Amino acid sequence: MSTAKLLAGILVGTALLGKAFVGFVVADTSSPSALTGTVTSQAEGATAPQLEGVLVGAKKVGSTITTWVVSNAQGQYSFPRDRMEPGKYAVSIRAVGYELPGTSVDVTAQPAQLDLQLKKVTSTSKLAMQLSNGELIMSVPGNAGQKLALGGCVNCHTLQRVLFSRFNADEMSQVVQRMARHTNNSSPLHPWMRPAEGPAVPPASAPSPFGTYLSSINLSSTDTFAFPLKTLPRPTGKATQVIYTVYELPRPDASPHDTVFDAQGNVWYSDFNSQFIGKLDPKTGKALEYPVPQNRFGQIAQGGLQIDIDKQGRIYYGNMSQLQIVRLDPKTGNMETFKPPIPESQFGDGHLTMVDPAFQHVDGKLWLNVAFATGEVGGTWHVDVATNTWTRVTYPAGSPSAQAYDVVANSKNDMYGMQMGNDKIWMTNGKTLQTVWYDFPTKGVGCRRGHIDSQDRLWCGVFNGNRLAMFDPKTQKITEWKAPTEWTRPYDAQFDDKTYAWTAGMDNDLAVRLNSQTGEFTEYLLPHETNVRHVEVQKSGALSSLWLGDQHGATIIHIEPLVP
């Protein structure tokens, strides 16, 4: 596809065909069905051929919206009438170990019936292509450190790229050395490189330990994997009572990282790899993208991380390696940029990732973090954008580490800081800039990202600890809940201000809901491989629902539970 065609949809509303309200309202379980059927497989035998927990997707021809439901214990699936208008639909499934030949169905005003008979996957290679990153990590041999390092590969691509490679130890060591120079927001379509900070490092003269390990689990010396492939169980019970809506974005290389709602119900998203801010209107199904001006040129990485909104409805974007805050006023279309007061000669591999303006109206200031290799000019900043005054938070000698990955403001516009691998979280007072640290129960892991709830409690994802955590400022205690499935690695967490906290991660394609009152987890298998870095909870309706940006898949996904 040419660049002109790729960017043709910019600043032009792209119609996503389907019902105007599809995927946005909470599903009405009493709605009559438009399409029903039973999912079976002869491979299960005559006694129990029905398959529970198979995700069934239906996409209208010409549309960029796919609706997904899940088969129940009797193998039955059902699409509500209010999610399918008449037309021809392509039908697909997700069920590890099974495949569905090309299937379509005509949906009319009358209920349609389509039974699906799945074929068992017998090819090891084909099965491996169906597995999530988490399942592959669980499958490969290796110690905890090796698997943790392997998990770092999913920042930019799936693990199939690693395991299906045929590089030997020497070749793989060179690949590892090159990959270390890529930025964290790289992708196969946008392989951004870190700015050189010194002379080029010569190729290693001997295989590295990690390169040797990777070559021992790939196909460098064999045509099939020398280890059994482990798969997670399919959804059951409550996890099958859900509707997913997947919205394809205008650009095939779109990389939605964060999402946030405005007062009109639009979903705004940041692009991790490219200079765009996007807006999806779920009520009309239109997507609109706004080009973001560059601050740094040449081979400097484009794209940004956090997107957020202030009380006036203005959109803020942390433009990472471009080292600028971007502010867009949707009412006027005016876009402004704000840059840290740091000499450009010190920029190097620096990046500005997180920006929280949620309570800027309290004192006119917002919080953000700037990361630099030296640490001398990085850290947390308190910024008055009206006067372009930047104040860097400093700490007394001997203070614990406070190089925040995420910064989150509470209702007083004080700031909570989080850092992976840190045994503490910390709170910096917005008036005095004095900081207090709080100890984590689980050591050596720390939170990665989080949200503040209506009680000013901090909810966060304990990434390497496979947990969710909540800090209550009233008791000054941190409560943790361990995720039930290995390699969930919660990246972020948000509470719906009623009962449920939500999380997700980069590895096992699960959106996870926690009942904070009972401790019950419900894990919703996503319709396809989904690299999640942020969660956004829609709190309206009888039950909260979740919106995710698929950072590697150019889609935004809405997960709507049908039962508490």
Secondary structure, 3 states (H helix, E strand, C coil): CCHHHHCCCCCCCEECCCCCCCCCCCCCCCCCEEEEEEEECHHHCCCCCECCCCEEEEEECCCCEEEEEECCCCCEEEEEHHHCCCEEEEEEEECCCEECCCEEEEECCCCEECCEECEECCCHHHHHHHCCHHHHHHHCCCCHHHHHHHHHHHHCCCCHHHHCCCCCHHHHHHHHHHHCCECCCCCCCCCCECCCCCCCCCCCCCCCHHHHHHHHHCCCCCCCCCCCCCCCCCCCHHHHCEEEEEEECCCCCCCEEEEEECCCCCEEEEECCCCEEEEEECCCCEEEEEECCCCCCCCCCCCCCCEEECCCCCEEEECECCCCEEEEECCCCEEEEECCCCCHHHCCCCEEEEEECCCHHHHCCEEEEEECCCCCCCEEEEEECCCCEEEECCCCCCCCCCCCCEEEECCCCCEEEECCCCCEEEEECCCCCCEEEEECCCCCCCCCCEEECCCCCEEEEEHHHCEEEEEECCCCEEEEEECCCCCCCCCEEEECCCCEEEEECCCCCEEEEEECCCCCEEEEECCCCCCCCCEEEECCCCCCEEEEEECCCCEEEEEEECCC
